[in-house]
Amino acid sequence: MVRKRRTLFTNTVFFPSYGEFPNTIDEWAISLYVYVYVISHPVEEYKNLEFGTMFSPYFAEDRGTEYLEIARQMKDTGKITSLDEKRIKYVLGRKNCSGAIVSWN
């Protein structure tokens, strides 16, 4: 999903941010939007998670290592960034966790 968004859109912001942004007005606006979206949910849905991630029953509980290997290969071939791989590891390392991804042109 991250690779496809980076291919289709000029800009993509993927959470957790790990301090990568915001650098532009658009990125500030997206960060604010994600913040407001997250805090509009009960604290239990994001407590102890990195900014921009939430617990979600719609994401598989058992992720396995296959996706982590795919992420590593995509990073090694330049299809995703090192921070993208780190974010993927973070999200997949938790049960029922999702990270926000926002793209625009």
N, C-alpha and C positions, 0 to 999 in steps of 0.2 A: 504494500500500500504506500509506504513512504517513497520507495523508488519510483512508482508510477506517478505520484503527485509531483515529485521533483522533475519528472520528465514532461508532464502535461502543463504545469504552471510555472510562471516566472519566479514566484516567491512561495516558500513553504515554511511554516513555523511549526515545530514539533516539540511537544512537552513530554518530560520535564526539560526545562530550558538549560539547566546547568550553567547559567550565567552567560549564555551565548548572545542574548539580546535583551531588551529591545534597542535597536539602533536607529530606527526610522519612526516616523509618526504612525505609519501603518502597523508596525510591530508593537508599538505602545498601545494602540487601539485594540489589537488582537489580544495582547496580554491582559488588558483591562476586561475585555469581553470574557475571556476564559476565567479570570478571577471571579467576576460577577456570577458566571454560570456555576462555578464550583461552589461558591459560598451560598448559593440559593438552595443547595441540597443539605440534608442533615449532616452534621459534623462527622458522624460515623462513616459516611460514604467517602471521606477524604482524609480523615484523621491519620496522622503519622505517614502520609505519603508526600512525595515531592510535588511542588507546585505544578498544576496542570494535569495531574493524574487523579483518578477516582476508582473506587471499587465499583464493579459493574457485574450484575448477574448474567449479562449477555455475552461475556467473554469467557472462554473455556477455563476451567479450573486447572486442568493439567495441560501444560503447554509442551512439555518434552524438550529435548535438546535439538531436534531437527531444525526448528526455526532459528535457533541461535547459530547453528552452523551455516544456514542460508544467509543470515545477516553478516556473519564473518566473511563469507565468500563475496557478498555484494560489496562490503567495505574494501576488501582486498582488490577488487576490480574497479573501484571508483564509482560504483553505482549509488552508494550512500556514503555519508560522511562517518568519521570516527565517532562523533557525538551521536549520530543516528544509531549506530550500533550500541553505544552505551545506553541510550534511551530504550532501545528494544530489549536489551538485557534487563534493564530495570523493570519494565512493564511485564515481561515474561517471567521474571523472577518472583512475581507475586500472584497469589490466587485471585482470579476474577478482577483483574486490574486493567484499566484502559488509559491510554495517554491521548491528549488532544492533538489533533493535526489540523491546521488551518492553511489553506492555499488560496492564492489569488494571482491575477495577472496585472 
